[in-house]
Amino acid sequence: MENNKKYFFAVDLGATSGRTIIGTLGDERIVLEELTRFDNNLIETGGHFYWDIYALYNEIIKGLKLAAQRQIPICSIGIDTWGVDFVCVGKDGALLRNPLAYRDPHTFGMMEDYFDAKVDKKTVYDITGIQFMNFNSLFQLHAMRKNGDSALAGAEKILFVPDALSYMLTGKTVCEYTIASTSQMLDPKTKTLDPKLLESVGLTQEHFGEMINPAVEIGSLTEEVQKMTGLGALPVIAVAGHDTGSAVAAVPAKDEKFAYLSSGTWSLMGIETKDAIINGLSYERNFTNEGGIEGTTRFLKNICGMWLYERCRKEWTDAPKSHTELQAEAMKQPAFQSIINPDDAMFANPASMVDAIQEYCRKTGQHVPEGYAEICRCIFDSLALRYRQVFGYLQEMASFPIEVLHIIGGGSLNNYLNQFTADSLGVEVLAGPQEGTAIGNIMLQAKASGDVSDIWDMRRIIANSIELKRFEPKDRQIWDKAYEKFLEITKN
């Protein structure tokens, strides 16, 4: 191994799969290598859905063993995961049960029940600035209390999933800021868990580990883990434990005047702000304020993204298997002959996405798209127009001019949609990196080790390491006219 290079071990866990990755930092560049990839399977038993925390821990150990066998001189370890879910830990330090998954039906109806029985909706938003979803930790805890959940009853500590895995590696209990912000219990103004909301679900601050920020050391590998893996007392670093937090940390922006679009199955569009934006407008439009790095807030909105396209692809029997061929056929279709609101409830989880799109167009008196090419064109046109609407909201609420949109994640490879987005928004679009979450995780470890100084130093190195694709806006008048049509069709 070259001496002037540093090696960091990233664990990136999604709701269906996970990976361990080595990030190599040297010569002002970062390079990624995937070590292992594995499934993250839900366990269904006794009428509930659980995550297998022990299987995930085992996969981390396997990745660390492999790194040791290859004699990679790892500097540190960092873990990021999805948000909201948590593990209960008993007085003796043992995990009391596998954690319930956010897909578990026990939270159905619990959000409304909580507002009726505990704290009203507007007060919860005014405290947290977090958008309402029935699986947010606050409503999971309410459901568990109401159902007499034995793990919660015996819990000495509550650890969010990345913090629980770090605990299994180090024996140290912490509460990392970005993952805590997904819970709907954190006050972004005080940067602490809110006592009133905690009390409403029978908890106190003492039930959580010490609140720490990204790029802070949690602890070293326990002797048990060192023995299992063949590694020394390596530090485990709190990265942005929430995967979107790590992804946004990897946006290769040159200054703060940018918006980001984390594009995949879901599209997350937002800005990075110094303070949370919590007001009547953000409440009405259901925007969320999640914890970012270096004390920033990720002010963003969830938009239904490539979910529409992915679901349709499963139904199309005659469509080309290649994305490139399929999308090229779609581009031959007339623009804007069918427009949908991607965030309409009809598209949440229909039996047939193709039928749902056709039904929406029928109900709104439009051309009903037939065949994969017309439907694909309808989806891409509509997403770009919805992005414009949300971008307009951001422009209205931001305290600075937004000069560029950075698209990160898997969707950053979709050149057609990237160009449509630039045309629709009327701003320059920069696409990349595709591997935002892993890069953000690794760069935060590099910050903790003193190899980068701050977020802008991180972003400069990331921009150095990848080739950004640039999309300039064109056809302004055509898109302005299409946007008027979009607003008319979606106003109900």
C-alpha positions as CSV (number, residue, x, y, z in Angstrom):
1,M,0.0,0.0,0.0
2,E,1.2,3.5,-0.8
3,N,2.2,5.5,2.2
4,N,0.8,8.8,1.1
5,K,-2.7,7.4,0.8
6,K,-5.4,7.0,3.5
7,Y,-7.9,4.2,3.6
8,F,-11.4,4.5,5.1
9,F,-14.0,1.7,5.6
10,A,-17.6,2.8,4.9
11,V,-20.7,0.8,5.7
12,D,-23.7,2.0,3.6
13,L,-27.0,0.3,4.5
14,G,-30.2,0.7,2.5
15,A,-33.6,-0.7,3.1
16,T,-33.0,-3.6,0.7
17,S,-29.3,-4.1,0.5
18,G,-26.0,-3.0,2.0
19,R,-22.3,-2.6,1.1
20,T,-18.9,-2.3,2.6
21,I,-16.6,0.0,0.7
22,I,-13.0,1.1,0.9
23,G,-12.4,4.8,0.1
24,T,-8.9,5.8,-0.7
25,L,-7.9,9.4,-0.3
26,G,-4.7,10.7,-1.8
27,D,-3.3,13.3,-4.3
28,E,-6.5,15.4,-3.6
29,R,-8.7,12.7,-5.0
30,I,-11.0,10.0,-3.6
31,V,-11.4,6.5,-5.2
32,L,-14.0,3.9,-4.1
33,E,-13.8,0.1,-4.1
34,E,-16.7,-2.1,-3.1
35,L,-15.6,-4.8,-0.8
36,T,-18.8,-6.7,-0.1
37,R,-22.5,-6.4,-1.1
38,F,-25.3,-8.2,0.7
39,D,-29.1,-8.3,1.1
40,N,-30.9,-6.6,3.9
41,N,-33.9,-8.9,4.5
42,L,-37.0,-8.1,6.5
43,I,-38.1,-10.8,8.9
44,E,-41.9,-11.3,9.1
45,T,-43.0,-13.1,12.3
46,G,-45.8,-12.7,14.8
47,G,-47.6,-10.1,12.7
48,H,-44.6,-7.8,12.7
49,F,-41.7,-6.9,10.4
50,Y,-38.2,-6.7,11.9
51,W,-34.8,-5.8,10.6
52,D,-32.1,-8.4,11.3
53,I,-29.6,-6.3,13.2
54,Y,-27.4,-9.3,14.0
55,A,-27.2,-10.3,10.3
56,L,-26.2,-6.7,9.4
57,Y,-23.5,-6.7,12.2
58,N,-22.2,-10.0,10.9
59,E,-21.9,-8.6,7.4
60,I,-19.9,-5.6,8.8
61,I,-17.6,-8.1,10.6
62,K,-17.2,-10.1,7.3
63,G,-16.2,-6.9,5.4
64,L,-13.7,-6.0,8.2
65,K,-12.2,-9.5,8.1
66,L,-11.7,-9.2,4.3
67,A,-10.0,-5.8,4.7
68,A,-7.7,-7.4,7.4
69,Q,-6.9,-10.3,5.1
70,R,-6.0,-8.0,2.3
71,Q,-3.8,-6.0,4.8
72,I,-5.6,-2.7,3.9
73,P,-4.4,-0.2,6.6
74,I,-7.8,1.2,7.5
75,C,-7.8,4.5,9.4
76,S,-11.4,4.3,10.6
77,I,-14.9,3.0,10.1
78,G,-18.2,4.9,9.5
79,I,-21.8,3.6,9.2
80,D,-24.8,5.2,7.5
81,T,-28.3,3.8,7.1
82,W,-31.9,4.7,6.4
83,G,-33.7,6.9,9.0
84,V,-36.3,6.6,11.8
85,D,-35.8,3.0,13.0
86,F,-34.2,2.2,16.4
87,V,-33.1,-0.6,18.8
88,C,-34.0,-1.0,22.4
89,V,-31.1,-1.8,24.8
90,G,-31.6,-3.3,28.3
91,K,-30.0,-2.4,31.6
92,D,-27.5,-5.1,31.1
93,G,-26.4,-3.7,27.8
94,A,-28.0,-6.4,25.7
95,L,-30.2,-5.7,22.7
96,L,-33.8,-6.5,23.7
97,R,-35.0,-7.5,20.3
98,N,-34.5,-7.0,16.6
99,P,-35.8,-3.5,15.7
100,L,-39.2,-3.1,14.2
101,A,-39.1,-1.9,10.6
102,Y,-40.7,1.3,9.4
103,R,-42.8,-0.8,7.0
104,D,-44.5,-2.5,10.0
105,P,-48.2,-2.0,10.0
106,H,-48.3,-1.2,13.8
107,T,-48.1,2.6,12.9
108,F,-51.1,2.7,10.6
109,G,-53.5,5.3,12.1
110,M,-51.1,6.1,14.9
111,M,-50.1,9.5,13.7
112,E,-53.7,10.8,14.0
113,D,-54.1,8.9,17.3
114,Y,-51.0,10.7,18.6
115,F,-52.3,14.2,17.6
116,D,-55.6,13.4,19.4
117,A,-54.2,11.9,22.5
118,K,-50.8,13.7,23.0
119,V,-49.6,16.8,21.1
120,D,-51.4,18.5,18.2
121,K,-50.0,18.4,14.7
122,K,-49.1,22.1,14.3
123,T,-47.2,22.1,17.6
124,V,-45.2,19.0,16.6
125,Y,-44.3,20.7,13.3
126,D,-43.4,24.0,15.0
127,I,-41.0,22.1,17.3
128,T,-39.4,19.8,14.8
129,G,-40.0,21.1,11.3
130,I,-40.2,17.5,10.1
131,Q,-42.7,16.4,7.4
132,F,-45.4,14.0,8.6
133,M,-45.0,10.3,7.9
134,N,-46.8,7.6,9.9
135,F,-43.5,5.7,10.4
136,N,-41.5,8.6,12.0
137,S,-39.9,7.4,15.3
138,L,-42.3,9.5,17.4
139,F,-45.3,7.6,16.0
140,Q,-43.5,4.2,16.2
141,L,-42.8,4.9,19.9
142,H,-46.4,6.0,20.5
143,A,-47.7,2.8,18.8
144,M,-45.3,0.6,20.9
145,R,-46.4,2.3,24.2
146,K,-50.0,1.9,23.3
147,N,-49.5,-1.8,22.4
148,G,-47.6,-2.5,25.7
149,D,-44.4,-3.4,23.8
150,S,-42.1,-5.3,26.1
151,A,-38.8,-4.2,24.5
152,L,-39.7,-0.5,25.0
153,A,-40.9,-1.2,28.5
154,G,-37.5,-2.7,29.4
155,A,-35.3,-0.2,27.5
156,E,-32.6,1.6,29.3
157,K,-31.3,3.1,26.0
158,I,-32.9,3.8,22.6
159,L,-30.3,3.7,19.7
160,F,-31.0,4.6,16.1
161,V,-29.9,1.9,13.7
162,P,-26.4,3.3,12.8
163,D,-25.8,4.1,16.4
164,A,-26.8,0.6,17.4
165,L,-24.4,-1.0,15.0
166,S,-21.6,1.4,16.2
167,Y,-22.5,0.3,19.8
168,M,-22.1,-3.4,18.8
169,L,-18.6,-2.5,17.5
170,T,-17.5,-0.2,20.3
171,G,-19.7,-0.7,23.4
172,K,-20.3,3.1,23.3
173,T,-23.8,4.6,23.2
174,V,-24.3,7.8,21.2
175,C,-27.1,9.7,19.4
176,E,-25.8,11.1,16.1
177,Y,-27.4,14.4,15.1
178,T,-28.5,13.7,11.5
179,I,-30.1,10.4,12.2
180,A,-31.8,11.8,15.4
181,S,-33.3,14.5,13.2
182,T,-35.4,12.0,11.3
183,S,-37.2,10.9,14.4
184,Q,-39.7,13.9,14.6
185,M,-38.4,14.4,18.2
186,L,-35.5,16.8,17.6
187,D,-35.7,20.6,17.9
188,P,-33.4,22.0,15.2
189,K,-33.3,25.3,17.0
190,T,-31.9,23.9,20.2
191,K,-30.2,21.0,18.5
192,T,-31.5,18.6,21.2
193,L,-34.4,16.1,21.6
194,D,-37.4,18.0,22.8
195,P,-38.4,17.2,26.4
196,K,-42.2,17.6,25.7
197,L,-42.2,15.2,22.8
198,L,-40.0,12.7,24.7
199,E,-42.4,12.9,27.7
200,S,-45.4,12.3,25.4
201,V,-44.0,8.8,24.7
202,G,-42.7,8.1,28.2
203,L,-39.1,8.8,27.6
204,T,-36.4,11.3,28.8
205,Q,-33.1,12.5,27.4
206,E,-31.3,9.8,29.5
207,H,-32.8,7.1,27.3
208,F,-30.6,8.3,24.5
209,G,-26.8,8.4,24.1
210,E,-24.8,11.6,24.1
211,M,-25.8,13.8,21.1
212,I,-22.8,14.0,18.8
213,N,-22.2,15.6,15.4
214,P,-20.8,14.0,12.2
215,A,-17.0,13.6,12.0
216,V,-16.7,12.9,15.8
217,E,-15.1,9.6,17.1
218,I,-17.6,7.3,18.9
219,G,-15.0,4.8,20.3
220,S,-12.6,2.0,19.3
221,L,-13.3,-1.5,18.3
222,T,-13.8,-3.7,21.3
223,E,-11.3,-6.5,22.1
224,E,-14.0,-9.0,21.0
225,V,-14.3,-7.4,17.5
226,Q,-10.5,-7.0,17.2
227,K,-10.1,-10.7,17.9
228,M,-12.8,-11.7,15.4
229,T,-11.6,-9.5,12.5
230,G,-7.8,-9.5,13.0
231,L,-7.8,-5.7,13.2
232,G,-6.4,-3.4,15.9
233,A,-8.3,-0.8,18.1
234,L,-9.6,1.1,15.1
235,P,-11.7,4.2,15.7
236,V,-15.4,4.1,14.7
237,I,-16.5,7.6,13.5
238,A,-20.0,9.1,13.6
239,V,-20.5,10.1,9.9
240,A,-23.8,11.6,8.9
241,G,-25.6,8.4,10.1
242,H,-28.7,9.3,7.9
243,D,-27.8,8.2,4.4
244,T,-29.3,11.3,2.8
245,G,-27.2,13.4,5.2
246,S,-24.0,11.7,3.9
247,A,-25.2,12.0,0.3
248,V,-25.8,15.8,0.6
249,A,-22.4,16.2,2.2
250,A,-21.0,14.8,-1.1
251,V,-22.6,17.5,-3.3
252,P,-19.6,18.9,-5.1
253,A,-20.8,22.5,-4.9
254,K,-18.5,25.5,-5.0
255,D,-20.6,27.8,-2.7
256,E,-23.9,27.7,-0.8
257,K,-26.0,29.0,-3.7
258,F,-27.2,25.6,-4.9
259,A,-30.1,23.2,-4.6
260,Y,-29.7,19.4,-4.7
261,L,-31.8,16.6,-6.1
262,S,-30.9,13.2,-4.7
263,S,-32.4,11.1,-7.5
264,G,-33.4,7.5,-7.2
265,T,-36.6,5.7,-6.5
266,W,-37.5,8.8,-4.5
267,S,-36.3,12.3,-5.5
268,L,-35.3,14.5,-2.6
269,M,-35.0,18.1,-3.6
270,G,-33.7,20.7,-1.2
271,I,-31.2,23.3,-0.1
272,E,-28.6,23.5,2.7
273,T,-29.3,26.3,5.2
274,K,-27.7,27.6,8.3
275,D,-31.0,27.5,10.2
276,A,-34.2,25.5,10.0
277,I,-37.1,27.0,8.0
278,I,-40.2,26.5,10.0
279,N,-43.2,28.7,9.1
280,G,-46.8,28.5,7.8
281,L,-45.6,28.0,4.2
282,S,-43.2,25.2,5.0
283,Y,-45.9,23.5,7.1
284,E,-48.6,23.9,4.3
285,R,-46.2,22.5,1.7
286,N,-45.0,19.7,4.0
287,F,-41.3,20.5,3.7
288,T,-38.9,18.9,6.2
289,N,-35.8,20.2,8.1
290,E,-33.3,17.4,8.6
291,G,-29.9,17.6,10.3
292,G,-26.9,18.3,8.1
293,I,-23.2,18.5,8.7
294,E,-21.4,21.3,10.4
295,G,-24.6,22.5,12.0
296,T,-26.5,23.0,8.7
297,T,-30.1,22.0,8.0
298,R,-31.2,20.0,5.0
299,F,-34.4,21.8,4.0
300,L,-36.1,19.5,1.5
301,K,-39.2,17.8,0.1
302,N,-39.8,14.2,-0.9
303,I,-41.0,13.8,-4.5
304,C,-42.0,10.5,-6.1
305,G,-39.1,9.8,-8.4
306,M,-38.1,6.9,-10.6
307,W,-40.6,4.7,-8.7
308,L,-43.1,5.5,-11.5
309,Y,-40.7,4.3,-14.2
310,E,-39.4,1.3,-12.3
311,R,-42.9,0.0,-11.6
312,C,-44.0,0.5,-15.2
313,R,-40.8,-1.3,-16.5
314,K,-41.9,-4.4,-14.5
315,E,-45.2,-4.4,-16.3
316,W,-44.0,-3.7,-19.8
317,T,-43.6,-7.0,-21.7
318,D,-42.6,-5.5,-25.1
319,A,-40.2,-2.8,-23.9
320,P,-36.5,-3.0,-24.6
321,K,-34.5,-4.3,-21.6
322,S,-31.9,-1.5,-22.1
323,H,-32.7,1.8,-20.4
324,T,-30.9,3.6,-23.3
325,E,-33.1,2.0,-26.0
326,L,-36.3,2.3,-24.1
327,Q,-35.7,6.0,-23.4
328,A,-34.6,6.8,-26.9
329,E,-38.0,5.4,-28.2
330,A,-39.7,7.7,-25.6
331,M,-37.9,10.7,-26.9
332,K,-39.4,10.2,-30.4
333,Q,-42.9,10.8,-28.9
334,P,-44.6,14.3,-28.9
335,A,-43.7,16.3,-25.8
336,F,-46.3,17.2,-23.1
337,Q,-49.3,15.3,-24.7
338,S,-49.9,13.6,-21.3
339,I,-49.0,15.2,-17.9
340,I,-49.4,13.8,-14.4
341,N,-48.7,14.9,-10.9
342,P,-46.1,12.3,-9.8
343,D,-47.1,12.9,-6.1
344,D,-50.8,12.2,-6.6
345,A,-52.0,9.5,-4.1
346,M,-53.0,7.4,-7.1
347,F,-49.3,6.6,-7.7
348,A,-48.3,5.6,-4.1
349,N,-48.6,1.9,-4.6
350,P,-51.2,1.0,-7.3
351,A,-51.8,-2.6,-8.4
352,S,-50.8,-1.5,-11.9
353,M,-48.8,1.7,-12.4
354,V,-49.6,1.7,-16.2
355,D,-53.3,1.6,-15.4
356,A,-53.0,4.4,-12.8
357,I,-51.2,6.7,-15.2
358,Q,-53.8,6.1,-17.9
359,E,-56.7,6.6,-15.5
360,Y,-55.2,9.9,-14.3
361,C,-54.9,11.2,-17.9
362,R,-58.4,10.0,-18.7
363,K,-59.9,11.7,-15.6
364,T,-58.1,15.0,-16.5
365,G,-59.3,15.0,-20.1
366,Q,-55.9,14.4,-21.7
367,H,-54.5,12.1,-24.4
368,V,-54.3,8.6,-22.7
369,P,-50.8,7.3,-23.3
370,E,-50.5,3.9,-24.9
371,G,-47.4,1.7,-25.0
372,Y,-44.1,2.0,-23.1
373,A,-42.7,4.9,-25.2
374,E,-45.6,7.3,-24.6
375,I,-45.9,6.4,-20.9
376,C,-42.1,6.8,-20.4
377,R,-42.3,10.2,-22.1
378,C,-45.2,11.2,-19.9
379,I,-43.3,10.2,-16.7
380,F,-40.1,12.2,-17.7
381,D,-42.0,15.3,-18.8
382,S,-44.1,15.2,-15.6
383,L,-41.2,14.7,-13.2
384,A,-39.3,17.7,-14.8
385,L,-42.4,19.9,-14.3
386,R,-42.9,18.8,-10.7
387,Y,-39.2,19.5,-10.0
388,R,-39.8,23.0,-11.3
389,Q,-42.8,23.5,-9.0
390,V,-40.8,22.4,-5.9
391,F,-37.7,24.4,-7.1
392,G,-40.0,27.4,-7.2
393,Y,-41.0,26.8,-3.6
394,L,-37.4,26.6,-2.6
395,Q,-36.5,29.8,-4.4
396,E,-39.4,31.5,-2.5
397,M,-38.2,30.3,0.9
398,A,-34.4,30.4,0.5
399,S,-32.5,33.4,1.9
400,F,-30.1,33.3,-1.1
401,P,-30.4,33.0,-4.9
402,I,-30.2,29.4,-6.2
403,E,-27.9,29.5,-9.2
404,V,-27.4,25.7,-9.9
405,L,-29.0,22.3,-9.3
406,H,-26.8,19.4,-8.4
407,I,-28.2,16.0,-9.2
408,I,-26.7,13.1,-7.2
409,G,-27.4,9.4,-6.8
410,G,-28.4,6.8,-9.4
411,G,-30.7,9.1,-11.2
412,S,-27.8,11.4,-12.1
413,L,-27.0,9.0,-14.9
414,N,-30.4,9.7,-16.7
415,N,-29.2,12.3,-19.3
416,Y,-32.7,12.8,-20.8
417,L,-34.3,13.7,-17.5
418,N,-31.3,15.8,-16.5
419,Q,-31.7,17.9,-19.6
420,F,-35.4,18.2,-19.2
421,T,-34.8,19.3,-15.6
422,A,-32.4,22.0,-16.7
423,D,-34.9,23.2,-19.4
424,S,-37.9,23.1,-17.0
425,L,-36.1,24.9,-14.1
426,G,-34.2,27.4,-16.3
427,V,-30.9,26.8,-14.4
428,E,-27.7,24.9,-15.0
429,V,-27.8,21.3,-13.9
430,L,-24.6,19.5,-12.8
431,A,-25.0,15.7,-12.5
432,G,-22.8,13.5,-10.3
433,P,-21.6,11.8,-8.2
434,Q,-23.7,8.6,-8.5
435,E,-22.2,7.2,-5.3
436,G,-23.0,10.2,-3.1
437,T,-23.8,8.4,0.1
438,A,-20.6,6.3,0.3
439,I,-18.4,9.3,-0.7
440,G,-20.0,11.5,2.0
441,N,-19.5,8.8,4.6
442,I,-15.8,8.5,3.7
443,M,-15.1,12.2,3.5
444,L,-16.6,12.7,7.0
445,Q,-14.2,10.1,8.3
446,A,-11.4,12.0,6.5
447,K,-12.5,15.2,8.3
448,A,-12.4,13.4,11.6
449,S,-8.8,12.3,10.9
450,G,-7.8,15.8,10.0
451,D,-7.2,15.0,6.3
452,V,-9.8,17.6,5.2
453,S,-10.6,20.8,7.0
454,D,-14.3,21.4,6.4
455,I,-17.3,20.8,4.1
456,W,-15.9,23.0,1.3
457,D,-12.6,21.3,1.4
458,M,-14.4,18.0,1.1
459,R,-16.5,19.2,-1.8
460,R,-13.5,20.5,-3.6
461,I,-11.8,17.1,-3.4
462,I,-15.0,15.4,-4.5
463,A,-15.4,17.7,-7.5
464,N,-11.7,16.9,-8.3
465,S,-12.4,13.1,-8.2
466,I,-15.4,12.8,-10.5
467,E,-16.5,14.0,-13.9
468,L,-19.5,16.2,-13.6
469,K,-21.9,16.3,-16.5
470,R,-23.2,19.8,-17.3
471,F,-26.7,20.5,-18.7
472,E,-27.6,24.0,-19.9
473,P,-31.2,25.2,-20.0
474,K,-32.9,25.6,-23.4
475,D,-36.4,25.9,-25.0
476,R,-37.5,28.2,-22.3
477,Q,-40.8,29.3,-23.9
478,I,-41.9,25.8,-24.7
479,W,-41.3,24.7,-21.0
480,D,-43.0,27.8,-19.7
481,K,-46.1,26.9,-21.7
482,A,-45.9,23.3,-20.5
483,Y,-45.7,24.4,-16.9
484,E,-48.9,26.4,-17.2
485,K,-50.5,23.2,-18.5
486,F,-49.1,21.2,-15.6
487,L,-50.4,23.8,-13.0
488,E,-53.9,23.7,-14.7
489,I,-54.0,19.8,-14.7
490,T,-52.7,19.3,-11.2
491,K,-54.5,22.1,-9.4
492,N,-57.3,19.9,-7.9
